Amino acid sequence: MSIDLTNAAKGDPVAERTLRFTRDSLVRYAGASGDFNPIHYRDDIAAEVGLPGVLAHGMLTMGAAIQPVVDALGDPGRVVDYQVRFTRPVVVDPAEGAEVTVTAVVGEPAGDDGIGRIDLTVVFDGKPVLGKAQVRARFSA
């Protein structure tokens, strides 16, 4: 099922989801991406370099954050551009994991070309982890 945002106004909701990262998620992502930096799986190394704990990969966070929008659009081909600024890390507790909430709203209605902007708010532990997270997409199905 996909949504048609052709007549959507600024601020209209697009998607909302809570994502859960675990240490297993990090291992799987490391295997898929080839990013085996030990700050993503070893507490001792993370502490040694001054981090508050093992961190989720930035690209894992970025990729997971757009998924609710892709699901709402119904076709990843409708995404024209996606950009974020990494503002704070996601620390993944060994027992509890980490919950990240994603809220997506229309940031700019579709123009004459049918493309509009969807703004994402991506929050961990009450603070944004991605800044200026914006998706440009074709608003009509």
A tleap script that builds the chain and sets N, CA, C and O, in Angstrom:
source leaprc.protein.ff14SB
mol = sequence {
  NMET SER ILE ASP LEU THR ASN ALA ALA LYS
  GLY ASP PRO VAL ALA GLU ARG THR LEU ARG
  PHE THR ARG ASP SER LEU VAL ARG TYR ALA
  GLY ALA SER GLY ASP PHE ASN PRO ILE HIE
  TYR ARG ASP ASP ILE ALA ALA GLU VAL GLY
  LEU PRO GLY VAL LEU ALA HIE GLY MET LEU
  THR MET GLY ALA ALA ILE GLN PRO VAL VAL
  ASP ALA LEU GLY ASP PRO GLY ARG VAL VAL
  ASP TYR GLN VAL ARG PHE THR ARG PRO VAL
  VAL VAL ASP PRO ALA GLU GLY ALA GLU VAL
  THR VAL THR ALA VAL VAL GLY GLU PRO ALA
  GLY ASP ASP GLY ILE GLY ARG ILE ASP LEU
  THR VAL VAL PHE ASP GLY LYS PRO VAL LEU
  GLY LYS ALA GLN VAL ARG ALA ARG PHE SER
  CALA
}
set mol.1.N position { 0.846 -1.178 0.000 }
set mol.1.CA position { 0.000 0.000 0.000 }
set mol.1.C position { 0.893 1.242 0.000 }
set mol.1.O position { 1.870 1.308 0.746 }
set mol.2.N position { 0.560 2.214 -0.827 }
set mol.2.CA position { 1.348 3.439 -0.879 }
set mol.2.C position { 0.438 4.642 -0.693 }
set mol.2.O position { -0.762 4.592 -0.961 }
set mol.3.N position { 1.045 5.715 -0.228 }
set mol.3.CA position { 0.268 6.933 -0.038 }
set mol.3.C position { 0.531 7.887 -1.194 }
set mol.3.O position { 1.617 7.909 -1.773 }
set mol.4.N position { -0.474 8.662 -1.508 }
set mol.4.CA position { -0.376 9.693 -2.539 }
set mol.4.C position { -0.318 11.021 -1.813 }
set mol.4.O position { -1.265 11.399 -1.123 }
set mol.5.N position { 0.774 11.721 -1.962 }
set mol.5.CA position { 0.979 12.993 -1.275 }
set mol.5.C position { 0.802 14.190 -2.206 }
set mol.5.O position { 1.211 15.304 -1.880 }
set mol.6.N position { 0.191 13.954 -3.366 }
set mol.6.CA position { 0.056 15.004 -4.370 }
set mol.6.C position { -0.530 16.288 -3.797 }
set mol.6.O position { -0.056 17.380 -4.112 }
set mol.7.N position { -1.555 16.167 -2.958 }
set mol.7.CA position { -2.204 17.351 -2.395 }
set mol.7.C position { -1.836 17.589 -0.930 }
set mol.7.O position { -2.537 18.312 -0.223 }
set mol.8.N position { -0.747 16.987 -0.477 }
set mol.8.CA position { -0.333 17.126 0.916 }
set mol.8.C position { 0.162 18.541 1.194 }
set mol.8.O position { 0.724 19.207 0.324 }
set mol.9.N position { -0.061 18.974 2.418 }
set mol.9.CA position { 0.379 20.293 2.861 }
set mol.9.C position { 1.561 20.156 3.810 }
set mol.9.O position { 1.797 19.090 4.379 }
set mol.10.N position { 2.284 21.226 3.968 }
set mol.10.CA position { 3.412 21.244 4.893 }
set mol.10.C position { 2.943 20.810 6.277 }
set mol.10.O position { 1.939 21.305 6.789 }
set mol.11.N position { 3.687 19.875 6.879 }
set mol.11.CA position { 3.357 19.380 8.208 }
set mol.11.C position { 2.496 18.140 8.231 }
set mol.11.O position { 2.341 17.520 9.283 }
set mol.12.N position { 1.925 17.756 7.089 }
set mol.12.CA position { 1.106 16.535 7.051 }
set mol.12.C position { 1.983 15.327 7.380 }
set mol.12.O position { 3.114 15.231 6.903 }
set mol.13.N position { 1.464 14.409 8.191 }
set mol.13.CA position { 2.251 13.227 8.546 }
set mol.13.C position { 2.425 12.280 7.363 }
set mol.13.O position { 1.535 12.136 6.525 }
set mol.14.N position { 3.588 11.641 7.314 }
set mol.14.CA position { 3.887 10.655 6.282 }
set mol.14.C position { 4.079 9.288 6.923 }
set mol.14.O position { 3.520 8.295 6.459 }
set mol.15.N position { 4.874 9.237 7.995 }
set mol.15.CA position { 5.167 7.959 8.656 }
set mol.15.C position { 5.718 8.223 10.045 }
set mol.15.O position { 6.250 9.294 10.335 }
set mol.16.N position { 5.577 7.215 10.897 }
set mol.16.CA position { 6.178 7.257 12.229 }
set mol.16.C position { 6.483 5.826 12.649 }
set mol.16.O position { 5.672 4.922 12.454 }
set mol.17.N position { 7.664 5.635 13.227 }
set mol.17.CA position { 8.044 4.284 13.633 }
set mol.17.C position { 9.130 4.359 14.706 }
set mol.17.O position { 9.947 5.279 14.730 }
set mol.18.N position { 9.112 3.379 15.575 }
set mol.18.CA position { 10.198 3.198 16.534 }
set mol.18.C position { 11.059 2.043 16.048 }
set mol.18.O position { 10.564 0.944 15.798 }
set mol.19.N position { 12.345 2.305 15.920 }
set mol.19.CA position { 13.309 1.310 15.478 }
set mol.19.C position { 14.085 0.809 16.686 }
set mol.19.O position { 14.351 1.569 17.617 }
set mol.20.N position { 14.442 -0.444 16.675 }
set mol.20.CA position { 15.209 -1.002 17.780 }
set mol.20.C position { 16.502 -1.588 17.231 }
set mol.20.O position { 16.491 -2.456 16.359 }
set mol.21.N position { 17.619 -1.094 17.764 }
set mol.21.CA position { 18.927 -1.625 17.425 }
set mol.21.C position { 19.432 -2.444 18.600 }
set mol.21.O position { 19.301 -2.033 19.753 }
set mol.22.N position { 20.011 -3.606 18.306 }
set mol.22.CA position { 20.638 -4.448 19.313 }
set mol.22.C position { 22.080 -4.672 18.890 }
set mol.22.O position { 22.481 -4.305 17.786 }
set mol.23.N position { 22.840 -5.269 19.766 }
set mol.23.CA position { 24.216 -5.600 19.390 }
set mol.23.C position { 24.206 -6.571 18.214 }
set mol.23.O position { 25.087 -6.522 17.356 }
set mol.24.N position { 23.201 -7.458 18.178 }
set mol.24.CA position { 23.072 -8.369 17.027 }
set mol.24.C position { 22.859 -7.580 15.735 }
set mol.24.O position { 23.422 -7.923 14.696 }
set mol.25.N position { 22.046 -6.521 15.799 }
set mol.25.CA position { 21.824 -5.667 14.621 }
set mol.25.C position { 23.149 -5.114 14.106 }
set mol.25.O position { 23.392 -5.066 12.900 }
set mol.26.N position { 23.997 -4.700 15.042 }
set mol.26.CA position { 25.281 -4.108 14.657 }
set mol.26.C position { 26.189 -5.135 13.991 }
set mol.26.O position { 26.867 -4.832 13.010 }
set mol.27.N position { 26.197 -6.345 14.529 }
set mol.27.CA position { 27.018 -7.417 13.944 }
set mol.27.C position { 26.527 -7.738 12.537 }
set mol.27.O position { 27.321 -7.887 11.608 }
set mol.28.N position { 25.215 -7.841 12.394 }
set mol.28.CA position { 24.665 -8.148 11.062 }
set mol.28.C position { 24.986 -7.043 10.063 }
set mol.28.O position { 25.352 -7.315 8.919 }
set mol.29.N position { 24.846 -5.788 10.507 }
set mol.29.CA position { 25.150 -4.673 9.619 }
set mol.29.C position { 26.637 -4.668 9.256 }
set mol.29.O position { 26.996 -4.426 8.104 }
set mol.30.N position { 27.495 -4.932 10.234 }
set mol.30.CA position { 28.935 -4.970 9.964 }
set mol.30.C position { 29.238 -6.010 8.894 }
set mol.30.O position { 30.026 -5.760 7.982 }
set mol.31.N position { 28.609 -7.180 9.008 }
set mol.31.CA position { 28.826 -8.220 8.012 }
set mol.31.C position { 28.334 -7.827 6.639 }
set mol.31.O position { 28.987 -8.123 5.639 }
set mol.32.N position { 27.200 -7.170 6.575 }
set mol.32.CA position { 26.627 -6.773 5.289 }
set mol.32.C position { 27.402 -5.624 4.649 }
set mol.32.O position { 27.553 -5.575 3.428 }
set mol.33.N position { 27.890 -4.704 5.474 }
set mol.33.CA position { 28.541 -3.509 4.943 }
set mol.33.C position { 30.056 -3.648 4.837 }
set mol.33.O position { 30.701 -2.915 4.088 }
set mol.34.N position { 30.623 -4.595 5.593 }
set mol.34.CA position { 32.073 -4.718 5.632 }
set mol.34.C position { 32.724 -3.730 6.586 }
set mol.34.O position { 33.950 -3.622 6.617 }
set mol.35.N position { 31.923 -3.004 7.368 }
set mol.35.CA position { 32.444 -2.024 8.326 }
set mol.35.C position { 32.630 -2.700 9.681 }
set mol.35.O position { 31.700 -2.772 10.485 }
set mol.36.N position { 33.831 -3.190 9.920 }
set mol.36.CA position { 34.127 -3.893 11.161 }
set mol.36.C position { 34.925 -3.031 12.145 }
set mol.36.O position { 35.731 -3.552 12.916 }
set mol.37.N position { 34.701 -1.724 12.117 }
set mol.37.CA position { 35.349 -0.856 13.080 }
set mol.37.C position { 34.940 -1.321 14.480 }
set mol.37.O position { 33.744 -1.434 14.749 }
set mol.38.N position { 35.877 -1.592 15.367 }
set mol.38.CA position { 35.540 -2.168 16.666 }
set mol.38.C position { 34.710 -1.265 17.583 }
set mol.38.O position { 34.177 -1.745 18.584 }
set mol.39.N position { 34.590 0.017 17.272 }
set mol.39.CA position { 33.718 0.872 18.109 }
set mol.39.C position { 32.259 0.465 17.976 }
set mol.39.O position { 31.411 0.901 18.754 }
set mol.40.N position { 31.969 -0.378 16.980 }
set mol.40.CA position { 30.601 -0.835 16.760 }
set mol.40.C position { 30.304 -2.178 17.413 }
set mol.40.O position { 29.191 -2.690 17.297 }
set mol.41.N position { 31.295 -2.756 18.103 }
set mol.41.CA position { 31.014 -4.026 18.767 }
set mol.41.C position { 31.860 -4.299 20.007 }
set mol.41.O position { 31.608 -5.280 20.707 }
set mol.42.N position { 32.851 -3.465 20.300 }
set mol.42.CA position { 33.698 -3.718 21.467 }
set mol.42.C position { 33.645 -2.559 22.439 }
set mol.42.O position { 34.072 -1.450 22.118 }
set mol.43.N position { 33.119 -2.814 23.633 }
set mol.43.CA position { 33.023 -1.780 24.664 }
set mol.43.C position { 34.389 -1.237 25.058 }
set mol.43.O position { 34.536 -0.033 25.269 }
set mol.44.N position { 35.392 -2.109 25.159 }
set mol.44.CA position { 36.715 -1.659 25.597 }
set mol.44.C position { 37.332 -0.680 24.593 }
set mol.44.O position { 37.952 0.305 24.992 }
set mol.45.N position { 37.168 -0.941 23.320 }
set mol.45.CA position { 37.714 -0.038 22.289 }
set mol.45.C position { 36.938 1.269 22.278 }
set mol.45.O position { 37.533 2.342 22.180 }
set mol.46.N position { 35.615 1.190 22.377 }
set mol.46.CA position { 34.799 2.411 22.417 }
set mol.46.C position { 35.241 3.293 23.587 }
set mol.46.O position { 35.401 4.502 23.422 }
set mol.47.N position { 35.438 2.701 24.762 }
set mol.47.CA position { 35.870 3.459 25.939 }
set mol.47.C position { 37.278 4.024 25.738 }
set mol.47.O position { 37.566 5.156 26.127 }
set mol.48.N position { 38.141 3.225 25.131 }
set mol.48.CA position { 39.530 3.636 24.903 }
set mol.48.C position { 39.625 4.898 24.051 }
set mol.48.O position { 40.519 5.720 24.251 }
set mol.49.N position { 38.703 5.053 23.099 }
set mol.49.CA position { 38.733 6.242 22.235 }
set mol.49.C position { 37.797 7.346 22.731 }
set mol.49.O position { 37.550 8.327 22.028 }
set mol.50.N position { 37.277 7.172 23.957 }
set mol.50.CA position { 36.499 8.236 24.588 }
set mol.50.C position { 35.013 8.246 24.280 }
set mol.50.O position { 34.337 9.245 24.526 }
set mol.51.N position { 34.503 7.166 23.753 }
set mol.51.CA position { 33.075 7.096 23.442 }
set mol.51.C position { 32.293 6.604 24.664 }
set mol.51.O position { 32.848 5.912 25.518 }
set mol.52.N position { 31.016 6.957 24.749 }
set mol.52.CA position { 30.196 6.527 25.892 }
set mol.52.C position { 29.785 5.063 25.842 }
set mol.52.O position { 29.185 4.562 26.794 }
set mol.53.N position { 30.090 4.374 24.763 }
set mol.53.CA position { 29.741 2.969 24.596 }
set mol.53.C position { 29.821 2.600 23.128 }
set mol.53.O position { 30.229 3.404 22.291 }
set mol.54.N position { 29.427 1.374 22.829 }
set mol.54.CA position { 29.392 0.894 21.447 }
set mol.54.C position { 28.346 1.696 20.675 }
set mol.54.O position { 27.232 1.911 21.154 }
set mol.55.N position { 28.717 2.131 19.487 }
set mol.55.CA position { 27.840 2.979 18.675 }
set mol.55.C position { 27.254 2.211 17.499 }
set mol.55.O position { 27.907 1.350 16.909 }
set mol.56.N position { 26.014 2.542 17.173 }
set mol.56.CA position { 25.423 2.054 15.925 }
set mol.56.C position { 26.154 2.731 14.774 }
set mol.56.O position { 26.558 3.889 14.885 }
set mol.57.N position { 26.321 2.024 13.691 }
set mol.57.CA position { 26.925 2.598 12.488 }
set mol.57.C position { 26.053 3.771 12.032 }
set mol.57.O position { 24.826 3.672 12.037 }
set mol.58.N position { 26.681 4.868 11.642 }
set mol.58.CA position { 25.915 6.007 11.150 }
set mol.58.C position { 25.069 5.659 9.943 }
set mol.58.O position { 23.920 6.086 9.834 }
set mol.59.N position { 25.645 4.878 9.031 }
set mol.59.CA position { 24.899 4.523 7.832 }
set mol.59.C position { 23.752 3.557 8.135 }
set mol.59.O position { 22.750 3.546 7.420 }
set mol.60.N position { 23.890 2.751 9.184 }
set mol.60.CA position { 22.773 1.903 9.618 }
set mol.60.C position { 21.629 2.783 10.098 }
set mol.60.O position { 20.473 2.568 9.732 }
set mol.61.N position { 21.954 3.768 10.916 }
set mol.61.CA position { 20.934 4.694 11.423 }
set mol.61.C position { 20.268 5.436 10.264 }
set mol.61.O position { 19.044 5.552 10.208 }
set mol.62.N position { 21.078 5.928 9.358 }
set mol.62.CA position { 20.556 6.670 8.198 }
set mol.62.C position { 19.648 5.793 7.342 }
set mol.62.O position { 18.553 6.209 6.963 }
set mol.63.N position { 20.100 4.591 7.042 }
set mol.63.CA position { 19.318 3.684 6.205 }
set mol.63.C position { 18.029 3.239 6.865 }
set mol.63.O position { 16.983 3.170 6.219 }
set mol.64.N position { 18.105 2.936 8.158 }
set mol.64.CA position { 16.906 2.502 8.881 }
set mol.64.C position { 15.898 3.644 8.993 }
set mol.64.O position { 14.689 3.410 8.967 }
set mol.65.N position { 16.392 4.880 9.116 }
set mol.65.CA position { 15.495 6.028 9.296 }
set mol.65.C position { 14.633 6.313 8.072 }
set mol.65.O position { 13.517 6.811 8.212 }
set mol.66.N position { 15.127 6.008 6.883 }
set mol.66.CA position { 14.330 6.281 5.681 }
set mol.66.C position { 13.318 5.170 5.401 }
set mol.66.O position { 12.361 5.379 4.655 }
set mol.67.N position { 13.520 3.998 5.989 }
set mol.67.CA position { 12.662 2.857 5.666 }
set mol.67.C position { 11.172 3.121 5.902 }
set mol.67.O position { 10.363 2.714 5.068 }
set mol.68.N position { 10.763 3.784 7.000 }
set mol.68.CA position { 9.328 4.069 7.158 }
set mol.68.C position { 8.760 4.928 6.020 }
set mol.68.O position { 7.599 4.777 5.640 }
set mol.69.N position { 9.583 5.821 5.488 }
set mol.69.CA position { 9.142 6.664 4.363 }
set mol.69.C position { 9.012 5.814 3.107 }
set mol.69.O position { 8.024 5.929 2.382 }
set mol.70.N position { 9.987 4.971 2.845 }
set mol.70.CA position { 9.941 4.078 1.680 }
set mol.70.C position { 8.712 3.182 1.775 }
set mol.70.O position { 8.009 2.974 0.785 }
set mol.71.N position { 8.454 2.648 2.977 }
set mol.71.CA position { 7.268 1.804 3.159 }
set mol.71.C position { 5.988 2.580 2.876 }
set mol.71.O position { 5.073 2.053 2.242 }
set mol.72.N position { 5.914 3.824 3.339 }
set mol.72.CA position { 4.721 4.648 3.113 }
set mol.72.C position { 4.553 4.982 1.638 }
set mol.72.O position { 3.437 4.984 1.120 }
set mol.73.N position { 5.660 5.264 0.963 }
set mol.73.CA position { 5.589 5.595 -0.465 }
set mol.73.C position { 5.260 4.362 -1.299 }
set mol.73.O position { 4.657 4.471 -2.367 }
set mol.74.N position { 5.657 3.191 -0.812 }
set mol.74.CA position { 5.334 1.956 -1.509 }
set mol.74.C position { 6.288 1.587 -2.629 }
set mol.74.O position { 6.169 0.509 -3.211 }
set mol.75.N position { 7.222 2.457 -2.939 }
set mol.75.CA position { 8.162 2.195 -4.029 }
set mol.75.C position { 9.432 2.991 -3.766 }
set mol.75.O position { 9.387 4.221 -3.771 }
set mol.76.N position { 10.559 2.330 -3.537 }
set mol.76.CA position { 11.795 3.069 -3.288 }
set mol.76.C position { 12.209 3.943 -4.471 }
set mol.76.O position { 12.977 4.891 -4.306 }
set mol.77.N position { 11.701 3.625 -5.662 }
set mol.77.CA position { 11.997 4.417 -6.845 }
set mol.77.C position { 11.423 5.817 -6.802 }
set mol.77.O position { 11.811 6.674 -7.596 }
set mol.78.N position { 10.488 6.064 -5.867 }
set mol.78.CA position { 9.925 7.417 -5.731 }
set mol.78.C position { 10.877 8.358 -4.998 }
set mol.78.O position { 10.703 9.576 -5.046 }
set mol.79.N position { 11.878 7.804 -4.322 }
set mol.79.CA position { 12.861 8.642 -3.630 }
set mol.79.C position { 13.854 9.179 -4.655 }
set mol.79.O position { 14.481 8.416 -5.390 }
set mol.80.N position { 13.985 10.487 -4.691 }
set mol.80.CA position { 14.867 11.154 -5.634 }
set mol.80.C position { 16.201 11.503 -4.972 }
set mol.80.O position { 17.249 11.437 -5.615 }
set mol.81.N position { 16.164 11.872 -3.700 }
set mol.81.CA position { 17.373 12.294 -2.987 }
set mol.81.C position { 17.128 12.122 -1.496 }
set mol.81.O position { 16.000 12.266 -1.023 }
set mol.82.N position { 18.180 11.815 -0.763 }
set mol.82.CA position { 18.092 11.653 0.692 }
set mol.82.C position { 19.407 12.122 1.286 }
set mol.82.O position { 20.480 11.640 0.921 }
set mol.83.N position { 19.305 13.070 2.206 }
set mol.83.CA position { 20.501 13.605 2.838 }
set mol.83.C position { 20.248 13.804 4.324 }
set mol.83.O position { 19.137 14.116 4.753 }
set mol.84.N position { 21.311 13.615 5.094 }
set mol.84.CA position { 21.232 13.849 6.539 }
set mol.84.C position { 22.548 14.462 7.002 }
set mol.84.O position { 23.557 14.445 6.298 }
set mol.85.N position { 22.493 14.997 8.202 }
set mol.85.CA position { 23.702 15.418 8.910 }
set mol.85.C position { 23.724 14.619 10.206 }
set mol.85.O position { 22.740 14.614 10.946 }
set mol.86.N position { 24.822 13.952 10.484 }
set mol.86.CA position { 24.934 13.184 11.715 }
set mol.86.C position { 25.231 14.149 12.859 }
set mol.86.O position { 26.225 14.875 12.822 }
set mol.87.N position { 24.367 14.156 13.876 }
set mol.87.CA position { 24.505 15.134 14.954 }
set mol.87.C position { 24.914 14.527 16.291 }
set mol.87.O position { 25.490 15.215 17.133 }
set mol.88.N position { 24.624 13.252 16.492 }
set mol.88.CA position { 24.936 12.603 17.769 }
set mol.88.C position { 24.864 11.105 17.550 }
set mol.88.O position { 24.070 10.625 16.742 }
set mol.89.N position { 25.701 10.364 18.277 }
set mol.89.CA position { 25.711 8.914 18.069 }
set mol.89.C position { 24.560 8.204 18.776 }
set mol.89.O position { 23.966 8.730 19.717 }
set mol.90.N position { 24.265 7.014 18.305 }
set mol.90.CA position { 23.301 6.113 18.952 }
set mol.90.C position { 24.120 5.072 19.707 }
set mol.90.O position { 24.784 4.229 19.104 }
set mol.91.N position { 24.061 5.146 21.038 }
set mol.91.CA position { 24.794 4.208 21.885 }
set mol.91.C position { 23.906 2.985 22.106 }
set mol.91.O position { 22.770 3.104 22.567 }
set mol.92.N position { 24.431 1.825 21.776 }
set mol.92.CA position { 23.646 0.589 21.848 }
set mol.92.C position { 24.074 -0.199 23.092 }
set mol.92.O position { 25.157 -0.784 23.137 }
set mol.93.N position { 23.204 -0.198 24.088 }
set mol.93.CA position { 23.453 -0.903 25.345 }
set mol.93.C position { 23.514 -2.413 25.082 }
set mol.93.O position { 22.725 -2.926 24.288 }
set mol.94.N position { 24.433 -3.131 25.731 }
set mol.94.CA position { 24.547 -4.571 25.463 }
set mol.94.C position { 23.295 -5.364 25.834 }
set mol.94.O position { 23.003 -6.378 25.200 }
set mol.95.N position { 22.559 -4.925 26.839 }
set mol.95.CA position { 21.358 -5.657 27.266 }
set mol.95.C position { 20.078 -5.038 26.715 }
set mol.95.O position { 19.197 -5.751 26.234 }
set mol.96.N position { 19.977 -3.734 26.784 }
set mol.96.CA position { 18.740 -3.038 26.411 }
set mol.96.C position { 18.655 -2.663 24.936 }
set mol.96.O position { 17.561 -2.451 24.412 }
set mol.97.N position { 19.777 -2.581 24.278 }
set mol.97.CA position { 19.775 -2.106 22.904 }
set mol.97.C position { 19.553 -0.601 22.866 }
set mol.97.O position { 19.931 0.112 23.796 }
set mol.98.N position { 18.952 -0.129 21.812 }
set mol.98.CA position { 18.667 1.301 21.647 }
set mol.98.C position { 17.397 1.457 20.822 }
set mol.98.O position { 17.206 0.780 19.811 }
set mol.99.N position { 16.536 2.360 21.273 }
set mol.99.CA position { 15.329 2.684 20.511 }
set mol.99.C position { 15.480 4.056 19.880 }
set mol.99.O position { 15.851 5.028 20.538 }
set mol.100.N position { 15.185 4.110 18.595 }
set mol.100.CA position { 15.260 5.341 17.820 }
set mol.100.C position { 13.882 5.580 17.229 }
set mol.100.O position { 13.311 4.689 16.600 }
set mol.101.N position { 13.342 6.780 17.427 }
set mol.101.CA position { 12.028 7.084 16.851 }
set mol.101.C position { 12.208 7.957 15.613 }
set mol.101.O position { 13.026 8.876 15.580 }
set mol.102.N position { 11.418 7.633 14.608 }
set mol.102.CA position { 11.443 8.363 13.343 }
set mol.102.C position { 10.053 8.924 13.100 }
set mol.102.O position { 9.066 8.189 13.106 }
set mol.103.N position { 9.986 10.212 12.888 }
set mol.103.CA position { 8.741 10.872 12.522 }
set mol.103.C position { 8.983 11.607 11.210 }
set mol.103.O position { 9.916 12.402 11.099 }
set mol.104.N position { 8.142 11.339 10.223 }
set mol.104.CA position { 8.297 11.947 8.900 }
set mol.104.C position { 7.061 12.778 8.581 }
set mol.104.O position { 5.932 12.304 8.704 }
set mol.105.N position { 7.288 14.015 8.171 }
set mol.105.CA position { 6.201 14.914 7.787 }
set mol.105.C position { 6.569 15.605 6.484 }
set mol.105.O position { 7.741 15.683 6.113 }
set mol.106.N position { 5.557 16.101 5.803 }
set mol.106.CA position { 5.793 16.870 4.584 }
set mol.106.C position { 6.484 18.172 4.976 }
set mol.106.O position { 5.963 18.952 5.774 }
set mol.107.N position { 7.662 18.394 4.404 }
set mol.107.CA position { 8.404 19.625 4.669 }
set mol.107.C position { 8.161 20.674 3.604 }
set mol.107.O position { 8.228 21.877 3.858 }
set mol.108.N position { 7.877 20.188 2.400 }
set mol.108.CA position { 7.612 21.081 1.267 }
set mol.108.C position { 6.683 20.342 0.318 }
set mol.108.O position { 7.031 19.269 -0.176 }
set mol.109.N position { 5.506 20.900 0.056 }
set mol.109.CA position { 4.571 20.226 -0.865 }
set mol.109.C position { 5.188 20.042 -2.253 }
set mol.109.O position { 6.164 20.703 -2.610 }
set mol.110.N position { 4.605 19.143 -3.012 }
set mol.110.CA position { 5.091 18.865 -4.360 }
set mol.110.C position { 5.004 20.106 -5.234 }
set mol.110.O position { 4.030 20.857 -5.191 }
set mol.111.N position { 6.052 20.297 -6.027 }
set mol.111.CA position { 6.061 21.387 -6.990 }
set mol.111.C position { 5.442 20.941 -8.301 }
set mol.111.O position { 4.816 19.883 -8.371 }
set mol.112.N position { 5.612 21.730 -9.315 }
set mol.112.CA position { 5.062 21.411 -10.629 }
set mol.112.C position { 5.630 20.111 -11.192 }
set mol.112.O position { 4.995 19.458 -12.020 }
set mol.113.N position { 6.828 19.738 -10.742 }
set mol.113.CA position { 7.449 18.501 -11.210 }
set mol.113.C position { 6.985 17.277 -10.419 }
set mol.113.O position { 7.427 16.159 -10.687 }
set mol.114.N position { 6.088 17.489 -9.438 }
set mol.114.CA position { 5.566 16.379 -8.643 }
set mol.114.C position { 6.462 15.940 -7.511 }
set mol.114.O position { 6.153 14.987 -6.796 }
set mol.115.N position { 7.579 16.639 -7.347 }
set mol.115.CA position { 8.538 16.279 -6.301 }
set mol.115.C position { 8.409 17.237 -5.123 }
set mol.115.O position { 8.356 18.456 -5.290 }
set mol.116.N position { 8.360 16.651 -3.926 }
set mol.116.CA position { 8.288 17.432 -2.702 }
set mol.116.C position { 9.334 16.944 -1.722 }
set mol.116.O position { 10.129 16.052 -2.018 }
set mol.117.N position { 9.314 17.557 -0.540 }
set mol.117.CA position { 10.301 17.204 0.472 }
set mol.117.C position { 9.619 16.647 1.708 }
set mol.117.O position { 8.599 17.169 2.157 }
set mol.118.N position { 10.186 15.588 2.250 }
set mol.118.CA position { 9.727 14.986 3.496 }
set mol.118.C position { 10.841 15.184 4.515 }
set mol.118.O position { 11.990 14.819 4.270 }
set mol.119.N position { 10.495 15.761 5.653 }
set mol.119.CA position { 11.462 16.004 6.715 }
set mol.119.C position { 11.348 14.921 7.775 }
set mol.119.O position { 10.249 14.568 8.203 }
set mol.120.N position { 12.495 14.397 8.193 }
set mol.120.CA position { 12.534 13.363 9.213 }
set mol.120.C position { 13.056 13.935 10.522 }
set mol.120.O position { 14.015 14.706 10.542 }
set mol.121.N position { 12.412 13.547 11.604 }
set mol.121.CA position { 12.936 13.809 12.936 }
set mol.121.C position { 13.321 12.451 13.487 }
set mol.121.O position { 12.474 11.570 13.641 }
set mol.122.N position { 14.598 12.285 13.783 }
set mol.122.CA position { 15.142 10.996 14.214 }
set mol.122.C position { 15.767 11.211 15.594 }
set mol.122.O position { 16.736 11.955 15.744 }
set mol.123.N position { 15.186 10.537 16.606 }
set mol.123.CA position { 15.529 10.829 17.999 }
set mol.123.C position { 15.946 9.563 18.740 }
set mol.123.O position { 15.320 8.511 18.614 }
set mol.124.N position { 17.019 9.693 19.516 }
set mol.124.CA position { 17.473 8.644 20.433 }
set mol.124.C position { 17.704 9.283 21.791 }
set mol.124.O position { 18.346 10.328 21.894 }
set mol.125.N position { 17.183 8.657 22.822 }
set mol.125.CA position { 17.392 9.143 24.188 }
set mol.125.C position { 16.967 10.604 24.337 }
set mol.125.O position { 17.603 11.381 25.050 }
set mol.126.N position { 15.872 10.965 23.646 }
set mol.126.CA position { 15.311 12.306 23.763 }
set mol.126.C position { 16.013 13.384 22.964 }
set mol.126.O position { 15.645 14.555 23.052 }
set mol.127.N position { 17.016 13.010 22.188 }
set mol.127.CA position { 17.775 14.005 21.430 }
set mol.127.C position { 17.888 13.588 19.967 }
set mol.127.O position { 17.973 12.398 19.663 }
set mol.128.N position { 17.888 14.568 19.059 }
set mol.128.CA position { 18.024 14.239 17.633 }
set mol.128.C position { 19.389 13.637 17.326 }
set mol.128.O position { 20.408 14.098 17.839 }
set mol.129.N position { 19.404 12.606 16.487 }
set mol.129.CA position { 20.659 11.985 16.076 }
set mol.129.C position { 20.978 12.258 14.610 }
set mol.129.O position { 22.119 12.088 14.181 }
set mol.130.N position { 19.996 12.673 13.857 }
set mol.130.CA position { 20.198 13.103 12.477 }
set mol.130.C position { 19.627 14.507 12.352 }
set mol.130.O position { 18.486 14.756 12.741 }
set mol.131.N position { 20.408 15.410 11.818 }
set mol.131.CA position { 19.931 16.766 11.597 }
set mol.131.C position { 19.680 16.986 10.125 }
set mol.131.O position { 20.301 16.351 9.273 }
set mol.132.N position { 18.775 17.880 9.837 }
set mol.132.CA position { 18.451 18.208 8.451 }
set mol.132.C position { 18.275 16.953 7.602 }
set mol.132.O position { 18.771 16.865 6.479 }
set mol.133.N position { 17.556 15.988 8.167 }
set mol.133.CA position { 17.278 14.742 7.453 }
set mol.133.C position { 16.112 14.998 6.504 }
set mol.133.O position { 14.979 15.200 6.938 }
set mol.134.N position { 16.397 14.987 5.225 }
set mol.134.CA position { 15.395 15.350 4.228 }
set mol.134.C position { 15.389 14.362 3.070 }
set mol.134.O position { 16.428 13.934 2.568 }
set mol.135.N position { 14.174 14.022 2.674 }
set mol.135.CA position { 13.957 13.123 1.547 }
set mol.135.C position { 13.220 13.906 0.471 }
set mol.135.O position { 12.168 14.490 0.733 }
set mol.136.N position { 13.763 13.919 -0.723 }
set mol.136.CA position { 13.023 14.475 -1.855 }
set mol.136.C position { 12.430 13.281 -2.575 }
set mol.136.O position { 13.125 12.306 -2.859 }
set mol.137.N position { 11.145 13.363 -2.868 }
set mol.137.CA position { 10.454 12.212 -3.439 }
set mol.137.C position { 9.341 12.656 -4.377 }
set mol.137.O position { 8.824 13.770 -4.288 }
set mol.138.N position { 8.993 11.747 -5.276 }
set mol.138.CA position { 7.805 11.965 -6.129 }
set mol.138.C position { 6.591 11.718 -5.244 }
set mol.138.O position { 6.451 10.648 -4.652 }
set mol.139.N position { 5.733 12.695 -5.160 }
set mol.139.CA position { 4.610 12.617 -4.231 }
set mol.139.C position { 3.415 11.848 -4.759 }
set mol.139.O position { 2.553 11.440 -3.982 }
set mol.140.N position { 3.347 11.640 -6.079 }
set mol.140.CA position { 2.217 10.875 -6.616 }
set mol.140.C position { 2.652 9.445 -6.884 }
set mol.140.O position { 3.789 9.179 -7.274 }
set mol.141.N position { 1.713 8.534 -6.665 }
set mol.141.CA position { 2.013 7.096 -6.824 }
set mol.141.C position { 2.137 6.730 -8.279 }
set mol.141.O position { 2.386 5.569 -8.605 }
savepdb mol mol.pdb
quit
